[in-house]
């Protein structure tokens, strides 16, 4: 407790009712949550199994659990539930399978699985309408986040476009049910619907959770808000931590107004504001406060710091996007040399992923190490996911999710209706999809479909036998040749080069299996098991790469992170704020996004803009972002062209020369 400031201590010690902790950027909110968990268990005597903490990302949940484990006993740490919202929903679903009409071993569809299923359903029923799958998938996700079930969507549809989406939703849900599958949104939606219809089940879960803590509460959607409300009941034994100024996920259903809704649902809500920032200089915080004051607020707060006033914020005007990339990289190299810093101290933030390309090229040209966050990880590539599903099915013939992914990859003329009938039979007979291939009859599925299902099952059995008999991975290479996966990639790829690159990823995966077998001296099945585990851990590995590399990421991806020196590029109208936000009048969220970017910086902040920029093959004139005008002008220094201050340039040149001398000495 001695390490906390008075407001933090107040937030930790209050346990008598519902509490909202308004935690500004860099104000130590994770310390409050972790120490409150320790306080509840260690000082208040709560059984650790009755304390639950939820957040939004696996990384945040891991970090929270690790920090709590250092504050409580090993036994208590083991009993605590610290998870993401979706992991909590999954825990409830697994415990209530019968009530939800699911059988064990249900599959969970990711976004790509969902789009593929919707595309297949559209093609089956509407011919060439499969290209609308992404739009319809997004609409279905929005419906689920707002707790609108398929029948309600159909009843409310007015236009033909609405009806198409609603009917697709209905068919999609029927297919999921037949496949014994859920999608990501169902992990929250289904528990809330169950609790609505089964008060005794809800009471059982309320009795299991004595105190609920929720991080990043401003990012909750309607379903997540309701799940919290259901679990805490009228007594409201909860602590939620959030910051309405950092709500930047409206596009995926987040409702910052949920913070306001709390006051209406819990009139006795205690509010504690954390305004002392431990990250940034006072000048950076002044800029952030001044900018965000242009948004409407229900809860007023103002960040402050004891870290000194700090350097001016710099605005760098560049001739074009190429000049912008070259200048940013030259500045990083120059600053590192002058200040004897690490490359890992620098971050370049941007509104859209496409803005990273020129920065990457400039860094490569100067041989500066960098790490690109948010790029497609190896295991997230479709061709790798395909072969991983084949490997999982070789390892476990009852893996329904793997079966569904690759039953028709490459095409085997197994239509959605055939797979749906197979799924319905498997559910009714309580068996896996693979087992159902042998047990289903012509009365359940057309003869042509039955023949193809059995041929696929027989072929997979043969592949499994070859892999068991032929030591090493030659059996897997044989499987790839027999299904002509390379030919399949040729068919679906945009060019021959793309197909070859994708096949090279497959070869790399198979070579990786061979390396595991050779290095660890294990059999093929054990090597596959380790590869599957590596698949699950891939995201964690990605997050830990490049400790001394310049970090490149979108402003959205930067939330929750901090860096000594930050560059925000593309501070222009139609980039930040984004063109779509300007057209739709949603400037406040863009302003919050800029606020998040500014508050990532600990010591220095530079913002760049281009005078001209290439767009769709033509050069356009750029206008400085309105957000630059909204910053305190006395704290800005403009660079580029005639605005370059000669004394600043002379000082930097002097420091650079000193850095070079020190390097050679």
Rosetta blueprint (number, residue, H / E / L):
1 X L
2 X L
3 X L
4 X L
5 X L
6 X H
7 X H
8 X H
9 X H
10 X H
11 X H
12 X H
13 X H
14 X L
15 X L
16 X L
17 X L
18 X L
19 X E
20 X E
21 X E
22 X E
23 X E
24 X L
25 X L
26 X L
27 X L
28 X L
29 X H
30 X H
31 X H
32 X H
33 X H
34 X H
35 X H
36 X H
37 X H
38 X H
39 X H
40 X H
41 X H
42 X H
43 X L
44 X L
45 X L
46 X L
47 X L
48 X H
49 X H
50 X H
51 X E
52 X E
53 X E
54 X E
55 X E
56 X L
57 X L
58 X H
59 X H
60 X H
61 X H
62 X H
63 X H
64 X H
65 X H
66 X H
67 X H
68 X H
69 X H
70 X L
71 X L
72 X L
73 X L
74 X H
75 X H
76 X H
77 X H
78 X H
79 X H
80 X L
81 X E
82 X E
83 X E
84 X E
85 X H
86 X H
87 X H
88 X H
89 X H
90 X H
91 X H
92 X H
93 X H
94 X H
95 X H
96 X L
97 X H
98 X H
99 X H
100 X H
101 X L
102 X L
103 X L
104 X L
105 X L
106 X L
107 X E
108 X E
109 X E
110 X L
111 X H
112 X H
113 X H
114 X H
115 X H
116 X H
117 X H
118 X H
119 X H
120 X H
121 X H
122 X H
123 X H
124 X H
125 X H
126 X H
127 X L
128 X L
129 X H
130 X H
131 X H
132 X H
133 X H
134 X H
135 X H
136 X H
137 X H
138 X H
139 X H
140 X H
141 X H
142 X H
143 X H
144 X H
145 X H
146 X L
147 X L
148 X L
149 X L
150 X H
151 X H
152 X H
153 X H
154 X H
155 X H
156 X H
157 X L
158 X L
159 X L
160 X H
161 X H
162 X H
163 X H
164 X H
165 X H
166 X H
167 X H
168 X H
169 X H
170 X H
171 X H
172 X H
173 X H
174 X H
175 X H
176 X H
177 X H
178 X H
179 X L
180 X L
181 X E
182 X E
183 X E
184 X L
185 X L
186 X H
187 X H
188 X H
189 X H
190 X H
191 X H
192 X H
193 X H
194 X H
195 X H
196 X H
197 X H
198 X L
199 X H
200 X H
201 X H
202 X H
203 X H
204 X H
205 X H
206 X H
207 X H
208 X H
209 X L
210 X L
211 X E
212 X E
213 X E
214 X E
215 X L
216 X L
217 X H
218 X H
219 X H
220 X L
221 X L
222 X H
223 X H
224 X H
225 X H
226 X H
227 X H
228 X H
229 X H
230 X H
231 X H
232 X H
233 X L
234 X L
235 X L
236 X L
237 X L
238 X E
239 X E
240 X E
241 X E
242 X E
243 X L
244 X H
245 X H
246 X H
247 X L
248 X L
249 X L
250 X H
251 X H
252 X H
253 X L
254 X L
255 X L
256 X L
257 X L
258 X H
259 X H
260 X H
261 X H
262 X H
263 X H
264 X H
265 X H
266 X L
267 X L
268 X L
269 X L
270 X E
271 X E
272 X E
273 X E
274 X E
275 X L
276 X E
277 X L
278 X L
279 X L
280 X L
281 X L
282 X H
283 X H
284 X H
285 X H
286 X H
287 X H
288 X H
289 X H
290 X H
291 X H
292 X H
293 X L
294 X L
295 X L
296 X L
297 X L
298 X L
299 X L
300 X L
301 X L
302 X L
303 X L
304 X E
305 X L
306 X L
307 X L
308 X L
309 X L
310 X L
311 X L
312 X L
313 X E
314 X E
315 X E
316 X E
317 X E
318 X E
319 X L
320 X L
321 X H
322 X H
323 X H
324 X H
325 X H
326 X H
327 X H
328 X H
329 X H
330 X H
331 X H
332 X H
333 X H
334 X H
335 X H
336 X H
337 X H
338 X H
339 X H
340 X L
341 X L
342 X L
343 X H
344 X H
345 X H
346 X E
347 X E
348 X E
349 X E
350 X E
351 X L
352 X L
353 X H
354 X H
355 X H
356 X H
357 X H
358 X H
359 X H
360 X H
361 X H
362 X H
363 X H
364 X H
365 X H
366 X L
367 X L
368 X L
369 X L
370 X E
371 X E
372 X E
373 X L
374 X L
375 X L
376 X L
377 X L
378 X H
379 X H
380 X H
381 X L
382 X H
383 X H
384 X H
385 X H
386 X H
387 X H
388 X H
389 X H
390 X H
391 X H
392 X H
393 X H
394 X H
395 X H
396 X L
397 X L
398 X L
399 X L
400 X H
401 X H
402 X H
403 X H
404 X H
405 X H
406 X H
407 X L
408 X L
409 X L
410 X L
411 X L
412 X L
413 X L
414 X L
415 X L
416 X H
417 X H
418 X H
419 X H
420 X H
421 X H
422 X H
423 X H
424 X H
425 X H
426 X H
427 X H
428 X H
429 X L
430 X L
431 X L
432 X L
433 X H
434 X H
435 X H
436 X H
437 X H
438 X H
439 X H
440 X L
441 X L
442 X L
443 X L
444 X L
445 X L
446 X L
447 X H
448 X H
449 X H
450 X H
451 X H
452 X H
453 X H
454 X H
455 X H
456 X H
457 X H
458 X H
459 X H
460 X H
461 X H
462 X H
463 X H
464 X H
465 X H
466 X H
467 X H
468 X H
469 X H
470 X L
471 X L
472 X L
473 X L
474 X H
475 X H
476 X H
477 X H
478 X H
479 X H
480 X H
481 X H
482 X H
483 X L
484 X L
485 X H
486 X H
487 X H
488 X H
489 X H
490 X H
491 X H
492 X H
493 X L
494 X L
495 X L
496 X H
497 X H
498 X H
499 X H
500 X H
501 X H
502 X H
503 X H
504 X H
505 X H
506 X H
507 X H
508 X H
509 X H
510 X H
511 X H
512 X H
513 X H
514 X H
515 X H
516 X H
517 X H
518 X H
519 X H
520 X H
521 X L
522 X L
523 X L
524 X H
525 X H
526 X H
527 X H
528 X H
529 X H
530 X H
531 X H
532 X H
533 X H
534 X H
535 X H
536 X H
537 X H
538 X H
539 X H
540 X H
541 X H
542 X H
543 X H
544 X L
545 X L
546 X L
547 X L
548 X L
549 X L
550 X E
551 X E
552 X E
553 X E
554 X E
555 X H
556 X H
557 X H
558 X H
559 X L
560 X L
561 X L
562 X L
563 X E
564 X E
565 X E
566 X E
567 X E
568 X E
569 X L
570 X L
571 X L
572 X E
573 X L
574 X E
575 X E
576 X L
577 X L
578 X E
579 X H
580 X H
581 X H
582 X H
583 X H
584 X H
585 X L
586 X L
587 X H
588 X H
589 X H
590 X H
591 X H
592 X H
593 X H
594 X H
595 X H
596 X H
597 X H
598 X H
599 X L
600 X L
601 X E
602 X E
603 X E
604 X E
605 X E
606 X E
607 X E
608 X E
609 X E
610 X E
611 X L
612 X E
613 X E
614 X E
615 X E
616 X L
617 X L
618 X E
619 X E
620 X E
621 X E
622 X L
623 X L
624 X E
625 X L
626 X H
627 X H
628 X H
629 X H
630 X L
631 X L
632 X L
633 X H
634 X H
635 X H
636 X E
637 X E
638 X E
639 X E
640 X L
641 X H
642 X H
643 X H
644 X L
645 X L
646 X H
647 X H
648 X H
649 X H
650 X H
651 X H
652 X H
653 X H
654 X H
655 X H
656 X H
657 X H
658 X H
659 X H
660 X H
661 X H
662 X H
663 X H
664 X H
665 X L
